[in-house]
Amino acid sequence: LLALRGGLLALRGGLLALRGGRSLGPLTPELMVDIAIVLNFAVAAAILAPRSPAPAHFLGKKTADDGASVLGIAGFAAAMLAALHAFLRFHEMPATEHLNFFIFQFGAIALIHLYKLFTGVIISCDALVVLTPMALLSAYLARD
């Protein structure tokens, strides 16, 4: 079993060397950070819009009024995180450091969303279509 694991690690290292390192085609860690920052700003804008359909879409019409403030806080948090990452990106923080945080951010939000979906608090699984690939891509591109 250890020999198999060692062989797979050597194969993975060889494939990474063959492909040229830490990228996925044109998707580099730097571009992934920029995409994540823009995605956070877009989510914040969609949630914080004055007549946003987000509460009714995610929480259902019955509980939309109760959950609107919670989604407002989530939108504000997304805007603040995006602003922080944009500031740090402007001041030359390495992309892998951003991606290490995005692994946690997207992964934790996806797990919370999945839990709330299974308990019936949230009725839409649309966010998982974006959160899960973003967490996995961040994890892949953050490796040294």
Stockholm file with secondary structure:
# STOCKHOLM 1.0

chainA/1-144         LLALRGGLLALRGGLLALRGGRSLGPLTPELMVDIAIVLNFAVAAAILAPRSPAPAHFLGKKTADDGASVLGIAGFAAAMLAALHAFLRFHEMPATEHLNFFIFQFGAIALIHLYKLFTGVIISCDALVVLTPMALLSAYLARD
#=GR chainA/1-144 SS CHHHHHHHHHHHHHHHHHHTSSCBTTBCHHHHHHHHHHHHHHHHHHHHSTTCSHHHHHHCTTTHHHHHHHHHHHHHHHHHHHHHHHHHHHTTCCHHHHHHHHHHHHHHHHHHHHHHHHHTSCCCCHHHHHHHHHHHHHHHHTCC
#=GC SS_cons         CHHHHHHHHHHHHHHHHHHTSSCBTTBCHHHHHHHHHHHHHHHHHHHHSTTCSHHHHHHCTTTHHHHHHHHHHHHHHHHHHHHHHHHHHHTTCCHHHHHHHHHHHHHHHHHHHHHHHHHTSCCCCHHHHHHHHHHHHHHHHTCC
//
